[in-house]
Amino acid sequence: MTRKIAIVILLCLAAPFLYAGNGENLTIKIAVIGPGNELYFWWGHIALMIDDSVTGRSRFYDYGLFSFENENFFVNFALGRLLYSCGVSPTDRNIATYINTNRDIVLYTLDLPPEKREEIREFAEANILPENRDYYYHHFRDNCCNRIRDIIDMATDGSFYEQYGSESGRFTLRGHVRRHTWFSPIIDWALNFWMGQNIDLPTTVWEEMFLPSEVGKRIEDYYYTDANGERRKLVSDIETVYRAVGRPPVLEVPLRQWPRELGFSLGASAVMCFFFFLQAWNYRAGRILAGLSQSLAGLVFGVAGLMLYFLVLCTNHDYTYSNINMLFGTPLLLAAVPLGIRYAFTTDTRKYFAAARILRLLWRITVLGVFASMLIKLLPQFWQNNLTDQMLMLPIALVFALLNRRHKTTG
């Protein structure tokens, strides 16, 4: 009896070494996580899971790790030099976190030969080494999802890219962004105002897989041929662990946003017209409201323009480059803030007339910039999908440019 117990103990101790390196004991899964609350979680998340039947452990390889505690984090983020990392932790801890934060969790089990499972494990383990784990994040070309996509391509000996690298995508990158931001009009407008025409080019399915949900969509029905010439379905099982409750859905098709922005702008313009008419009827409140509304518009559009110029001229955020919104969304609009206040409250007729004249010129330049941004797209070098931005700014700028006249001042 003692001898049998000793043999069992020896076998248990030796088991990890007997199975190590052949991949038979490994199960490879892709975890697709839905959007979260924070802005940087709106596009979802993805990770690699490796279950080991010998050790009983499940490891969660995450390529989307960053820390606000990193040195100069916010400066590097602003300049487009954001350092991300790959790390590993127990799967159950991560799953519990995503459930507690009300995020979708879907697990895709991959049907891969044992040698490929072992190859993925070795690759993932190499990725988490200190000399390999860090990389510079790019929202569209090098994020957690791109890296998981590339692992799938490695596991299928390049056939994943071969199929999807040239197949036309469903939407542009901007269209995919807006599928996830539609429910927040302000953030949706700001993000798309700052991103240039490079995200309006036609995409491939491969490029669309910067999004976790797109990876899940593509691997679900994907077949590949293994080393033995056998045609295999990549995903052998799909497990929905959790479905978020009460969270805005990701749209299947991006909305046409410009009618919403135009409607808002026309409504705001009608209110501002009323302010100018009050002023024309010699009501002091009309002049105050007309002036302050110009200050507010100048602050909003001026700050957005200042950020736009910074992103284009001073950062590595290449998807903000080549942005024709620079023609009308300029930092010059910040000048409307003090000018609008002077317009509203000065009792000096000369200063009031000067403020009105400069404001009128400023808004006319903005109107001309909007029309220029429309006409320039007649040239083949310009194709930016910025109708939403134009429709938001044009009616407001027109009101200020046309109605901002020298009315009689009231003391």
Buried (B, 14 or more C-beta within 10 A) or exposed (E): EEEEEEEEEEEEEEEEEEBBEEBEBBBBBBBBBBBBEEEEBBBBBBBBBBBBEBEEEBBBBBBBBBEEEEEEBEEBBBBBBBBBBBEBBEBEEBBEEBBEEBBBBBBBBBBBBEBBBBBBBEBBBEBBEEEEBEBEBBBBEBBBBBBBBBBBBBBBEEBBBBBBEEEEBBBBBBBBBBBBBBBBBEEBBBBBBBBBBBBBEEBBBBBBBBBBBBBBBBBBEBEBEBEEEEEBEBBEEEEEEBEBEEBEEBBEEBBEBBEBBBEBBBEBBEEBBEBBEBBBEEBBEBBBBBBBBBBBBBBBBBBBBBBBBBBBEEBBBBBBBBBBBBBBBBBBBBBBBEBBBBBBEBEEEEEBBBBBBBBBEBBBBBBBBBEEBBEEBEEEEBBBBBBBBBBBBBBBBBBBBBBBEEBEBEE
